[in-house]
Amino acid sequence: MHFTPTYSSWLNQIEIWFNIVSKDVLKGAIWHSKKQMVDQIIEYIDTYSKTRAKPFNWTYTPN
């Protein structure tokens, strides 16, 4: 485990991805069962992996 300061959350890639999932799937969603919610999230992850995911090309260079 590595501590990431709160002011540098942009460095934590999983936080960025969870933000994307929150906006695309969770915001305003209504599910009638836990299974329905899980199925929708799994479907989103599969679709995201096939259509939007790509390797991250880090472009930062230190001074």
C-alpha positions, 0 to 999 in steps of 0.5 A: 500500500502506498499513501497518496496525499488528498491533494494529488488524487489525480495521480490515483488512476482508480479514483479517476476510473471510479469517477467515470463509473459513478457518472456513467452508471451510478448517478440517478440509477434505480435498481430493483434488486442487488443482482440487477445492480451487479449485472449492470455494473459488470456489463458496463465494465465489459463494454468499457474494457472492449470499447474505451479502455486503452493504455495510459501514456504518461506525459509528465516530465519533471523539471 
